[in-house]
């Protein structure tokens, strides 16, 4: 399955920095996650000064989906933390 990333007019993948999250258990049986993010550097600065609220999305997952997401995130963490050979030594 190919991923159709949202892209800017210049062809770059659109990124929205996450500035907070809150896990919760809706209905006592699912896994909920509220993710707060900003749209731009200006939005980030305004959010840090409490002049503007971050945008947010609230998602719900089954426990199985949450576990798979956690595993995928750990793989991404390991890949992002790995340094190219010879760097930092």
BABA-88935 format. One record per residue (C-alpha): residue number from 1; x, z, y negated. Coordinates in steps of 0.25 Angstrom, whole numbers, always signed. Last residue first. Example, Ala and Ser with C-alpha at 12.3 -4.5 7.8 and 13.67 -1.06 7.14 Angstrom:
BEGIN
ATOM resi    xx    zz    yy
ATOM    2   +55   +29    +4
ATOM    1   +49   +31   +18
***
This chain:
BEGIN
ATOM resi    xx    zz    yy
ATOM   89  +132   +69   -36
ATOM   88  +120   +66   -45
ATOM   87  +118   +51   -41
ATOM   86  +127   +46   -30
ATOM   85  +116   +41   -21
ATOM   84  +103   +40   -29
ATOM   83   +96   +53   -31
ATOM   82   +84   +58   -23
ATOM   81   +74   +66   -31
ATOM   80   +64   +55   -33
ATOM   79   +64   +51   -18
ATOM   78   +63   +66   -14
ATOM   77   +51   +68   -24
ATOM   76   +45   +55   -20
ATOM   75   +45   +60    -5
ATOM   74   +39   +73   -10
ATOM   73   +28   +66   -17
ATOM   72   +24   +58    -5
ATOM   71   +24   +71    +4
ATOM   70   +15   +78    -7
ATOM   69    +6   +66    -7
ATOM   68    +4   +66    +8
ATOM   67    +1   +81    +7
ATOM   66    -9   +79    -4
ATOM   65   -16   +67    +4
ATOM   64   -17   +76   +16
ATOM   63   -23   +87    +8
ATOM   62   -33   +77    +2
ATOM   61   -30   +73   -12
ATOM   60   -37   +76   -25
ATOM   59   -32   +70   -39
ATOM   58   -34   +75   -53
ATOM   57   -28   +67   -63
ATOM   56   -22   +71   -77
ATOM   55   -18   +67   -91
ATOM   54   -10   +76   -98
ATOM   53   -16   +84  -110
ATOM   52   -12   +81  -124
ATOM   51    -6   +89  -135
ATOM   50    -2  +100  -125
ATOM   49   +13   +98  -130
ATOM   48   +17   +93  -116
ATOM   47    +5   +84  -115
ATOM   46    +8   +77  -129
ATOM   45   +22   +75  -124
ATOM   44   +17   +69  -111
ATOM   43    +7   +60  -117
ATOM   42   +18   +55  -127
ATOM   41   +27   +52  -115
ATOM   40   +15   +45  -108
ATOM   39    +3   +46   -99
ATOM   38    +4   +60   -95
ATOM   37    +1   +67   -82
ATOM   36    -7   +79   -75
ATOM   35    -9   +78   -60
ATOM   34   -21   +86   -55
ATOM   33   -20   +88   -40
ATOM   32   -30   +91   -30
ATOM   31   -29   +93   -15
ATOM   30   -42   +95    -7
ATOM   29   -49  +106    +0
ATOM   28   -53  +117    -9
ATOM   27   -62  +109   -17
ATOM   26   -50  +104   -25
ATOM   25   -37  +110   -22
ATOM   24   -28  +110   -34
ATOM   23   -14  +104   -38
ATOM   22   -11  +104   -53
ATOM   21    -1   +94   -59
ATOM   20    +7   +92   -71
ATOM   19   +15   +83   -80
ATOM   18   +14   +70   -72
ATOM   17   +21   +58   -79
ATOM   16   +12   +46   -79
ATOM   15   +20   +33   -74
ATOM   14   +16   +19   -76
ATOM   13   +24   +10   -67
ATOM   12   +31    +0   -76
ATOM   11   +27   -15   -77
ATOM   10   +28   -16   -92
ATOM    9   +12   -15   -94
ATOM    8   +13    -2   -87
ATOM    7   +11    -1   -72
ATOM    6    +1    +7   -63
ATOM    5    +7    +6   -49
ATOM    4    +0    -2   -38
ATOM    3    +5    +4   -25
ATOM    2    +6    -4   -13
ATOM    1    +0    +0    +0
***
